[in-house]
């Protein structure tokens, strides 16, 4: 039986992953900011009494570590940790009021990923069985998007951080997997006022992500069509990319619609 710890489990990708792993008979640690949403999710899962809920903001590193240690003690270890907590807002550099928004995105999407993994590494080393640390990136981290500097930067940072960690932990029995979602139909993307090609349902995403995690892949974009687009964009010379995306629609700023 697998033991899986998931941040950002209150909704969206995290909740979909929780439902998928619970259906496989896993014991879950579910962490999110909203206690009511976590309890409702846990109650909807098979073997609800197996799972543990932790109403914690991932930017509270002390509370996050305490939750991780509580789950390790309860489950006797952990096989998969998925750092899926994340936020997204448009930001404009020239607007001073957007600087705190930028900082909160980095704190939630990047620093909290490190804080999520940190309490599990020693325990996973000691288990002597294969384990996975999973970072959730995004295709938005492949190239910088106008008005999306904070989110694009945060997801690019997750990708590079996980790459560093993967090499750092090579040979330890802990594999580091980065999953980069395209557009997934979640509360986060419902705010977008522009076309979202290859929009994927969260249940289908969770199943595909779980397969990639089980395989121990180093990096995968889901769905694959978004991966093809990402690779193409990465190959574009800067002058052509800049011209093509200069007038791309911006993600809504915090407090706007």
C-alpha positions, -999 to +999 in steps of 0.1 A: +000+000+000+014+034-010+017+063+013+011+096-005+014+132+009-002+159-013-001+197-008-027+219-024-052+191-019-082+214-012-091+216-049-080+214-085-050+192-094-043+183-058-078+171-052-078+151-084-046+134-075-060+126-041-090+109-056-069+089-080-045+076-054-073+069-029-090+048-056-057+027-058-059+020-020-033+045-009-031+061+025-031+099+020-019+129+038-039+158+025-027+193+031-044+226+022-055+259+035-092+252+038-101+227+066-137+223+054-127+215+018-101+190+030-126+172+053-152+171+025-126+156+001-115+130+027-151+120+034-157+114-003-127+091-007-126+053-003-115+042+032-119+078+045-107+069+079-072+060+065-065+095+054-052+125+074-060+161+068-038+191+076-052+226+074-020+244+067-008+273+045+024+260+028+041+293+034+040+285+071+071+264+070+069+253+107+034+241+104+042+224+071+071+205+087+049+195+117+023+182+093+049+162+073+063+147+105+028+139+118+021+120+086+054+102+086+047+090+121+012+080+113+019+061+081+053+048+091+070+065+062+060+080+028+064+067-008+053+098-028+053+135-020+035+158-044+040+195-040+010+207-059+001+238-039+002+268-062-013+302-070-015+323-102-021+360-109-010+383-136+016+409-125+028+441-140+063+451-130+058+488-132+029+487-107+042+488-071+011+472-057+020+440-077+053+434-059+037+417-029+017+396-053+049+385-071+065+377-038+035+356-027+035+336-059+072+328-055+067+319-018+038+295-026+050+280-058+088+278-053+099+282-017+070+260-004+080+232-028+114+231-011+098+233+024+074+205+014+102+181+003+127+189+031+111+169+060+107+138+039+142+133+025+159+117+055+129+094+061+127+083+025+165+076+024+161+054+055+131+034+041+153+014+017+124+013-009+119+035-040+104+069-033+093+099-053+094+136-048+071+153-073+072+190-083+044+205-103+057+229-129+038+243-159+042+248-196+040+285-186+075+280-172+090+271-206+089+307-220+081+339-202+046+351-209+037+389-210+019+399-178+027+365-163+062+371-151+056+359-116+039+327-125+062+319-155+093+326-133+080+305-105+073+275-127+106+278-144+122+279-110+104+247-099+116+229-130+153+239-125+151+233-087+137+198-092+165+191-118+191+202-092+175+180-066+172+151-089+210+151-095+216+158-058+196+127-048+209+104-075+216+069-060+197+076-028+166+056-037+146+089-041+136+099-076+126+134-084+098+139-110+086+171-125+052+172-140+043+203-162+006+206-167-008+224-197-043+238-194-062+217-168-099+225-161-096+237-125-107+268-105-073+284-113-078+282-151-115+292-150-103+328-144-086+328-178-104+349-203-085+336-233-085+304-254-069+274-237-059+248-263-060+211-253-079+218-221-078+186-200-101+174-173-084+170-139-093+133-135-076+125-168-046+146-159-043+129-125-043+094-141-016+105-166+005+121-139+003+091-117+016+069-146+045+092-151+052+093-114+051+055-112+076+053-141+099+077-124+102+100-154+124+130-148+101+155-166+069+153-185+044+178-199+007+167-197-011+166-221+014+155-247+000+181-272+010+209-248+044+193-247+048+196-284+038+232-283+062+239-255+091+223-273+083+243-304+082+276-284+115+267-268+131+264-302+119+297-315+146+324-317+140+353-293+132+378-320+104+356-335+090+347-300+090+383-290+071+394-321+046+365-319+037+370-282+041+408-277+003+412-279-007+379-262-036+382-237-025+388-201-035+367-171-058+387-148-041+406-120-052+399-084-084+417-076-094+422-112-116+401-135 
